Amino acid sequence: MHLAALLLILSFIYPAGFQLWRQVDNSVFFALNGTLSEGGTWAWIWAWANTRYKDMLLAVVMLLFLVFPGFGFKRSQLQQALVGFLVLMFVLVPLRYFFYEFAKQLDLSGPSPSMVLSPAYLLTELFPVIPAKDGSSRSFPGDHATVLILWAAYLIMNTRCLGSYLAVLLATLMILPRMVGGAHWFSDVAVGGFAVALPVLAWAFYSPLLLGLTRWMEKAFLPLFRLLGRIPLLNRLPFFNP
């Protein structure tokens, strides 16, 4: 996983590799963004898919996968699963910061495709009243994609079932809006997203780090879970009755 992340980064740093990535980026952008040319319902859907409202709804859906059985974890595993994912996000923070500074020093991050390519169909121009994100001055790496990759991988690497496969499909679909709107290049996801996610997953699943931190944090969270489990209606949820 570390080697794959390193190869992705090197392929993006070297001029020949960067030019190849940009050719792919351009093709993907025009293919996806070009579908917005006629506006209408199709473009309206993608406009809302690029708002903070969708991001908040997606966060709730991601949480539901971790607090209800049947999406990858058994009833008895739910509390540990949620704490484990929170720990995974904590592990992400220092590596994400290091990678951001690394990309900044090498000037790897630049404006998104909607700001440099033409023609570009901007969601903010098609639907001015919708607070859609369709551009970024520094689009690399794709933070949104990194979190989705880690969430889907966390589920599928713990257990393979219909729920975890559904999570992978959902993560793939939810990565698309930023690329359709032009806020991210394809390489922001394929290089930036995976170059950060792969080392995090390596430390999480092929070292004692995640398990040790999860067990420690689970003890810290146990009083809070017990307190929330006394609240009417909440105490009926399987999460509080493992």
C-alpha positions, 0 to 999 in steps of 0.5 A, spaced: 500 500 500 505 504 501 509 502 495 502 503 491 501 510 494 509 512 492 508 510 485 502 514 484 505 520 487 511 519 483 507 519 477 504 525 478 511 529 480 515 527 474 513 531 468 511 526 463 507 522 468 503 529 470 502 530 462 499 523 462 495 525 468 492 531 465 490 528 458 486 523 462 483 529 467 481 533 461 478 527 457 474 525 464 472 533 465 469 534 458 466 527 458 462 528 465 461 536 465 459 536 458 453 532 460 451 539 463 450 543 457 443 542 456 441 544 463 435 542 465 433 536 471 440 533 470 444 539 471 439 541 477 440 534 480 448 535 480 448 542 482 444 540 489 449 534 489 455 539 490 452 543 496 453 542 503 446 540 504 448 533 500 454 533 504 451 533 511 446 528 508 451 523 506 455 524 513 448 521 516 448 516 511 455 514 512 453 514 520 447 509 519 452 504 516 456 504 522 450 504 527 445 499 524 446 492 523 446 489 516 451 494 513 457 490 515 457 489 522 453 485 527 449 488 533 455 486 538 460 490 533 456 496 532 459 500 538 466 498 536 465 499 529 463 506 530 469 508 535 474 504 530 472 509 524 473 515 528 480 513 530 481 512 523 479 519 521 484 521 527 489 517 524 488 521 517 489 528 520 497 528 521 498 524 514 493 529 511 496 535 513 503 532 511 501 531 504 498 537 503 504 541 505 508 536 501 503 538 495 504 545 497 511 545 497 512 542 490 506 546 487 502 540 485 496 543 487 492 548 482 486 551 480 480 546 478 478 544 471 472 549 471 477 554 472 482 553 466 478 549 461 473 551 456 468 550 455 466 549 462 459 549 464 458 552 471 453 550 476 453 556 479 451 560 473 446 555 471 443 555 477 445 561 481 440 560 487 443 553 489 450 554 493 453 549 489 461 548 489 464 548 482 471 550 482 477 551 487 483 555 487 487 549 490 483 542 488 489 537 490 488 532 493 481 531 494 479 531 501 472 529 500 474 523 496 479 521 501 474 520 506 469 516 502 475 511 500 476 510 507 469 509 509 468 504 504 474 501 505 473 500 512 467 497 511 469 492 506 476 490 509 472 488 515 467 484 512 464 482 505 457 483 505 451 486 501 452 492 505 459 493 505 459 492 497 453 497 497 458 502 501 463 501 495 458 503 490 455 509 494 462 512 495 464 511 488 457 515 486 458 520 491 465 522 488 462 523 482 459 530 483 465 534 484 468 531 478 462 533 474 461 540 477 469 541 475 471 542 482 476 537 482 480 533 477 480 526 476 487 525 478 485 529 485 481 523 486 486 517 483 492 520 485 491 525 491 485 521 494 488 514 494 495 516 496 493 519 502 488 513 504 492 507 502 498 508 507 492 510 512 489 503 511 495 500 511 497 502 518 489 501 520 489 494 518 496 491 517 499 493 524 496 493 531 495 501 531 487 501 529 485 495 534 489 498 540 487 505 539 480 503 538 480 498 544 482 504 548 477 509 545 472 504 546 473 504 554 473 512 554 466 512 550 463 507 554 460 512 559 457 516 554 454 510 550 451 508 557 448 515 558 445 516 551 442 509 551 438 511 557 434 516 553 427 514 551 427 512 543 434 512 543 435 506 548 431 502 543 436 502 537 440 496 536 447 500 537 445 501 544 443 494 546 449 490 543 
